[in-house]
Amino acid sequence: MHQFWGWIFEPGFFSSQPVRVALVIGGAAAVVSAIVGVFTVFRGQSFAGHALADVSTAGGSGAVLMGVNPLLGFVGFGIFGAGVMDGIGVQRARGRDLATGIVLGASIGLAALFLYLDTTSGATTGATQQILFGSIFTIDPTTIPVVIIFSIISIGIIAIVYRPLLLSSISDEIAAARGVSLRLVGLMFMTSLAVAVGLSALTIGAILSTALLIGPAATALRLTKRLGRAILVACVLGVGSTWLGVLLAYDSYYWGSSHLGIPVSFVVVALIFLLYLASGLPMIRAASARRTPTTSVMEVAGR
């Protein structure tokens, strides 16, 4: 048995502080991304999540340029971008693409500028790699409390607006008729989404953060139509993929004599992609369809 575990876990895995930090931060980001991601997919706002990923790229690269923790840039710029998108119509179906496109274009321009300045600055060597593709093994342990606080904020927002958010996701008209403030609910959700994207960007990089946000959620919603169960499944898939990615990336350092290792971000994204493909197999979809009836509007609104 000892040899079996030794074959799976390379020496020093559990005693390594960078690994422990990666597991805590990666797990927290995966849980938040899964919970928010289910609503993002359910509301058809995956494009908004992608736009906020580019906004976080600009924020993270700007933070590095100023010598600030990248997480603060990821989240701060993300919340600002979410507010702008909501202000110009992202809460209305017709205005979503327009608002997202405007913010997306502006953020890409800023990201290009900040990354160029980061690259040409001697004090920010490796910033492009860190911002775009992540570097979870090099995160300072002091970042953990900040990650936990942001995680609580994001999940707390979803918990507060859960029922009106779900109802407005199904039908704006029914939600408005029941007295739901669509503008307020939309703004709060976009804020939660921005925080989730920022945490995901810190884990696997801004350019790949949408994978952790959308992949587990989309896979879960393929397997079940009950929202509560989908959130649970997405959390399991997200955390499992992230932790397995950390393990394989760490172990890959010992494969061969080059000791280069495989990037965590690549492993996590690859695992999520494979899980999504597997969820579409006919036998799996047929089995999940028999077990999970669709949530009705009456179940959401309450009788």
C-alpha positions as CSV (number, residue, x, y, z in Angstrom):
1,M,0.0,0.0,0.0
2,H,2.8,2.4,0.8
3,Q,4.4,1.7,-2.6
4,F,1.0,2.4,-4.2
5,W,0.7,5.9,-2.6
6,G,4.3,6.5,-3.3
7,W,3.7,5.9,-7.0
8,I,0.8,8.5,-7.0
9,F,2.3,11.2,-4.8
10,E,5.9,12.1,-5.5
11,P,8.2,12.9,-2.6
12,G,7.5,16.0,-0.6
13,F,4.0,16.6,-2.0
14,F,2.2,16.9,1.3
15,S,5.0,18.7,3.1
16,S,5.5,21.3,0.3
17,Q,4.1,24.7,1.3
18,P,3.6,25.9,-2.3
19,V,1.5,22.7,-2.8
20,R,-0.6,23.4,0.3
21,V,-1.1,27.0,-0.8
22,A,-2.1,25.9,-4.3
23,L,-4.6,23.3,-3.0
24,V,-6.3,25.9,-0.7
25,I,-6.4,28.7,-3.2
26,G,-7.3,26.4,-6.1
27,G,-10.0,24.7,-4.1
28,A,-11.6,28.0,-3.0
29,A,-11.5,29.4,-6.5
30,A,-13.0,26.3,-7.9
31,V,-15.9,26.3,-5.5
32,V,-16.7,30.0,-6.1
33,S,-16.4,29.6,-9.9
34,A,-18.7,26.5,-9.9
35,I,-21.4,28.2,-7.9
36,V,-21.3,31.4,-9.9
37,G,-20.7,29.5,-13.1
38,V,-23.9,27.5,-12.9
39,F,-25.9,30.8,-12.8
40,T,-23.7,32.2,-15.6
41,V,-24.5,29.3,-17.9
42,F,-28.1,29.2,-16.8
43,R,-28.6,32.9,-17.5
44,G,-26.8,32.7,-20.9
45,Q,-24.0,35.1,-19.8
46,S,-21.0,33.0,-20.6
47,F,-19.8,35.8,-23.0
48,A,-20.0,38.3,-20.1
49,G,-17.8,35.9,-18.1
50,H,-15.3,35.9,-21.0
51,A,-15.3,39.6,-21.2
52,L,-14.6,39.9,-17.5
53,A,-11.7,37.6,-17.9
54,D,-10.2,40.1,-20.3
55,V,-11.0,42.9,-17.9
56,S,-9.2,41.0,-15.2
57,T,-6.2,40.7,-17.5
58,A,-6.0,44.4,-17.7
59,G,-6.4,44.7,-13.9
60,G,-3.9,42.1,-13.0
61,S,-1.2,43.4,-15.4
62,G,-1.9,46.9,-14.1
63,A,-1.5,45.8,-10.5
64,V,1.8,44.1,-11.3
65,L,3.0,47.3,-12.9
66,M,2.2,49.2,-9.8
67,G,3.7,46.6,-7.5
68,V,0.3,45.5,-6.0
69,N,-1.0,42.0,-5.4
70,P,-2.4,40.8,-8.8
71,L,-5.6,39.5,-7.1
72,L,-6.6,43.0,-6.1
73,G,-6.2,44.1,-9.8
74,F,-8.1,41.1,-11.0
75,V,-11.1,41.6,-8.7
76,G,-11.0,45.4,-8.6
77,F,-11.0,45.9,-12.4
78,G,-13.5,43.1,-12.7
79,I,-16.0,44.7,-10.5
80,F,-15.5,48.0,-12.3
81,G,-16.1,46.3,-15.6
82,A,-19.1,44.5,-14.3
83,G,-20.6,47.8,-13.2
84,V,-20.0,49.3,-16.6
85,M,-21.5,46.4,-18.4
86,D,-24.6,46.5,-16.2
87,G,-24.9,50.3,-16.6
88,I,-25.0,50.0,-20.4
89,G,-27.5,47.2,-20.6
90,V,-26.1,43.8,-19.7
91,Q,-29.1,43.1,-17.5
92,R,-31.3,43.2,-20.6
93,A,-31.0,40.4,-23.2
94,R,-30.8,42.8,-26.2
95,G,-28.1,44.9,-24.7
96,R,-25.9,42.1,-23.4
97,D,-23.8,41.5,-26.6
98,L,-23.4,45.3,-27.1
99,A,-22.3,46.0,-23.5
100,T,-20.0,42.9,-23.4
101,G,-18.4,43.8,-26.7
102,I,-17.7,47.4,-25.7
103,V,-16.1,46.4,-22.4
104,L,-14.2,43.5,-24.1
105,G,-12.6,45.8,-26.7
106,A,-11.6,48.4,-24.2
107,S,-10.1,45.9,-21.7
108,I,-8.1,44.1,-24.4
109,G,-6.6,47.4,-25.4
110,L,-5.7,48.2,-21.8
111,A,-4.3,44.7,-21.2
112,A,-2.1,45.0,-24.2
113,L,-0.7,48.3,-22.9
114,F,-0.1,47.1,-19.4
115,L,1.5,43.9,-20.5
116,Y,3.8,45.7,-22.8
117,L,4.9,48.0,-19.9
118,D,5.3,45.0,-17.6
119,T,7.4,43.2,-20.2
120,T,9.7,46.2,-20.7
121,S,10.1,46.8,-17.0
122,G,13.0,45.0,-15.4
123,A,11.1,44.8,-12.0
124,T,8.3,42.7,-13.5
125,T,10.0,39.8,-15.1
126,G,7.6,36.9,-15.9
127,A,4.5,39.1,-15.4
128,T,3.0,38.1,-18.7
129,Q,3.3,34.4,-17.9
130,Q,1.9,35.0,-14.4
131,I,-1.1,37.1,-15.5
132,L,-2.1,35.2,-18.6
133,F,-1.5,31.6,-17.6
134,G,-1.1,31.7,-13.9
135,S,1.6,30.5,-11.5
136,I,-0.2,28.9,-8.6
137,F,2.9,27.4,-7.1
138,T,4.4,30.8,-6.6
139,I,1.5,32.5,-4.8
140,D,2.4,34.1,-1.5
141,P,0.8,32.3,1.4
142,T,-0.4,35.7,2.8
143,T,-2.8,35.8,-0.2
144,I,-4.9,33.0,1.3
145,P,-6.9,35.2,3.8
146,V,-7.7,37.6,0.9
147,V,-8.9,34.7,-1.3
148,I,-11.1,33.5,1.5
149,I,-12.6,36.9,2.1
150,F,-13.4,37.4,-1.6
151,S,-14.8,33.8,-1.8
152,I,-17.2,34.5,1.1
153,I,-18.2,37.8,-0.5
154,S,-19.0,36.2,-3.9
155,I,-20.9,33.2,-2.4
156,G,-22.6,35.5,0.1
157,I,-24.0,37.6,-2.7
158,I,-25.4,34.6,-4.5
159,A,-27.0,33.4,-1.3
160,I,-28.6,36.7,-0.6
161,V,-30.2,37.0,-4.1
162,Y,-30.6,33.3,-4.8
163,R,-34.3,33.1,-5.3
164,P,-34.9,36.4,-7.2
165,L,-31.7,35.6,-9.2
166,L,-33.1,32.2,-10.2
167,L,-36.5,33.5,-11.0
168,S,-35.1,36.4,-13.1
169,S,-32.9,33.8,-14.9
170,I,-36.0,31.9,-16.0
171,S,-38.2,34.9,-16.8
172,D,-37.6,38.6,-16.4
173,E,-41.3,39.2,-16.8
174,I,-42.4,36.9,-14.0
175,A,-39.6,38.2,-11.8
176,A,-40.7,41.8,-12.4
177,A,-44.3,40.9,-11.7
178,R,-43.3,39.5,-8.4
179,G,-41.6,42.7,-7.4
180,V,-38.0,41.7,-8.1
181,S,-35.6,44.6,-8.9
182,L,-34.0,43.3,-12.0
183,R,-31.4,46.0,-12.1
184,L,-30.3,45.4,-8.5
185,V,-30.2,41.6,-8.9
186,G,-28.3,41.9,-12.1
187,L,-25.7,44.2,-10.6
188,M,-25.2,42.0,-7.6
189,F,-24.8,38.9,-9.8
190,M,-22.3,40.7,-12.1
191,T,-20.3,41.7,-9.0
192,S,-20.2,38.1,-7.8
193,L,-19.2,37.0,-11.3
194,A,-16.4,39.5,-11.4
195,V,-15.0,38.2,-8.1
196,A,-15.3,34.6,-9.3
197,V,-13.4,35.5,-12.5
198,G,-10.7,37.2,-10.5
199,L,-10.2,34.2,-8.2
200,S,-10.1,31.9,-11.3
201,A,-7.6,34.1,-13.0
202,L,-5.3,33.9,-10.0
203,T,-5.5,30.1,-10.1
204,I,-5.0,29.3,-13.8
205,G,-4.4,32.7,-15.4
206,A,-6.7,35.3,-16.8
207,I,-6.8,34.0,-20.3
208,L,-7.9,30.6,-19.2
209,S,-10.1,31.6,-16.2
210,T,-13.3,31.2,-18.2
211,A,-12.6,27.4,-18.4
212,L,-12.9,27.0,-14.6
213,L,-15.9,29.3,-14.5
214,I,-17.9,27.7,-17.4
215,G,-16.5,24.2,-17.8
216,P,-17.7,22.5,-14.6
217,A,-21.0,24.4,-14.6
218,A,-21.8,23.5,-18.2
219,T,-20.9,19.8,-17.5
220,A,-23.0,19.7,-14.4
221,L,-26.0,21.2,-16.2
222,R,-25.6,18.5,-18.9
223,L,-25.9,15.9,-16.1
224,T,-28.8,17.4,-14.2
225,K,-31.4,20.1,-14.6
226,R,-32.0,20.6,-10.9
227,L,-30.1,23.8,-10.0
228,G,-29.1,22.8,-6.5
229,R,-27.7,19.4,-7.6
230,A,-26.0,21.1,-10.6
231,I,-24.1,23.4,-8.2
232,L,-23.0,20.5,-6.1
233,V,-21.8,18.5,-9.1
234,A,-20.0,21.6,-10.5
235,C,-18.2,22.1,-7.2
236,V,-17.0,18.5,-7.2
237,L,-15.9,18.6,-10.8
238,G,-14.2,22.0,-10.3
239,V,-12.3,21.1,-7.1
240,G,-11.5,17.6,-8.4
241,S,-10.0,19.0,-11.6
242,T,-8.0,21.7,-9.9
243,W,-6.6,19.4,-7.2
244,L,-5.8,16.7,-9.7
245,G,-4.2,19.3,-11.9
246,V,-2.0,20.4,-9.0
247,L,-1.0,16.8,-8.3
248,L,-0.2,16.0,-11.9
249,A,1.8,19.2,-12.4
250,Y,3.8,18.5,-9.3
251,D,4.4,14.9,-10.2
252,S,5.4,15.8,-13.8
253,Y,8.5,17.6,-12.4
254,Y,9.9,14.1,-11.7
255,W,9.1,12.6,-15.1
256,G,12.3,12.4,-17.1
257,S,15.5,14.2,-16.4
258,S,14.6,17.7,-17.6
259,H,12.6,18.5,-14.5
260,L,10.5,21.0,-16.3
261,G,7.0,19.9,-15.3
262,I,3.6,20.5,-16.9
263,P,1.8,23.9,-16.2
264,V,-1.0,23.5,-13.7
265,S,-3.3,25.7,-15.9
266,F,-2.9,23.3,-18.9
267,V,-3.7,20.2,-16.8
268,V,-6.8,21.8,-15.2
269,V,-8.2,23.1,-18.5
270,A,-7.5,19.7,-20.2
271,L,-9.3,17.8,-17.4
272,I,-12.3,20.1,-17.5
273,F,-12.5,19.8,-21.3
274,L,-12.4,16.0,-21.1
275,L,-15.1,15.9,-18.5
276,Y,-17.3,18.1,-20.6
277,L,-16.8,15.8,-23.6
278,A,-17.5,12.7,-21.5
279,S,-20.8,14.3,-20.1
280,G,-22.1,14.4,-23.7
281,L,-21.8,10.6,-24.2
282,P,-25.3,9.2,-25.0
283,M,-25.3,6.6,-22.2
284,I,-24.4,9.3,-19.6
285,R,-26.9,11.8,-20.8
286,A,-29.7,9.2,-20.9
287,A,-29.0,8.1,-17.4
288,S,-28.9,11.7,-16.0
289,A,-32.1,12.6,-17.9
290,R,-33.9,9.7,-16.1
291,R,-32.8,10.8,-12.7
292,T,-33.2,14.6,-12.9
293,P,-36.4,16.3,-13.9
294,T,-36.3,20.0,-15.0
295,T,-36.8,22.6,-12.2
296,S,-40.2,24.3,-12.9
297,V,-41.0,27.9,-12.5
298,M,-43.4,27.1,-9.7
299,E,-40.7,25.4,-7.8
300,V,-38.5,28.5,-8.0
301,A,-41.2,31.1,-7.4
302,G,-42.8,29.1,-4.5
303,R,-46.5,28.1,-4.4
